[in-house]
Amino acid sequence: MENRKKIVVLSGAGISAESGLATFRDSNGLWENYRIEDVATPEAWRKNPALVQEFYNLRRKQALAAEPNPGHRALVSLERGYAVTVITQNVDNLHEKAGSANVLHLHGELTKARSTYDPSLVYDIDGWEIKMGDRCERGSQLRPHIVWFGEAVPMMDVAMDLTEEADILLVVGTSLAVYPAAGLVYAVRPGVPVYVVDPNTPDIRNRKNVTFITEPASTGLPRLVDQLLKEAA
Ligand code: APR
């Protein structure tokens, strides 16, 4: 078991699109319908926390109702032949719901809340709503456990270390528009194969060793996973 190859998966909103959750930058994506600076920054929280809560409450409600699709499930099957870690930019819990064993959330999790002042005070949310007035054990208002634009990405160092050790990198459903997460594609060791599953081709510099599978996750991933499992057998 120890000599299994290591696969790191970097996933983005596109893998959950076929579960009915909106992406950010596609047409009719979330950022066409909301302004980032109104709902996803520390300034937005200071200016109008109720609006920010409402935005994430709605997203939480949708995410909790969603089911994993064949793309999420293919990544679970991959564990039959590889040591797999999923590094996701997604804040839904569909990788976990599908059964992936190792999931690292770079941008936080909708199913958790945290103290406004102490980021180490993190709580599971009971239900789908955080209300103004809901407080942590030390009395501060609870906020969504989400990394907003302009905030540090605490799990980034761990993600970097994992990616530097990967034997194969699989990138799925991300426009690679947001850093530092997008920088992970350049952290692999030289010669490590990179597979990109996305109906649109994200812009990747230095395309050596990159294979583009220009298909939706629900068909592209199961086929790629079958191929990789055959190679591991
Ligand atoms: N299967 C695979 N990929 C898909 C599918 C699909 N069915 N549908 C769309 N995509 C692709 C799009 O082509 C695009 O490349 O998913 C990608 C979605 O890109 P974004 O909307 O930019 O989402 P993401 O890359 O996850 O955004 C990164 O931005 O707003 C922040 O914090 C937020 O984590 C998010 C970050």
Residues whose N, C-alpha, C, O or C-beta is under 5 A from the ligand:
A	BS01	APR	G12 A13 G14 I15 A17 E18 T23 F24 R25 D26 Q89 N90 H107 G173 T174 S175 L176 V178 V197 D198 P199 N200 E215 P216 A217
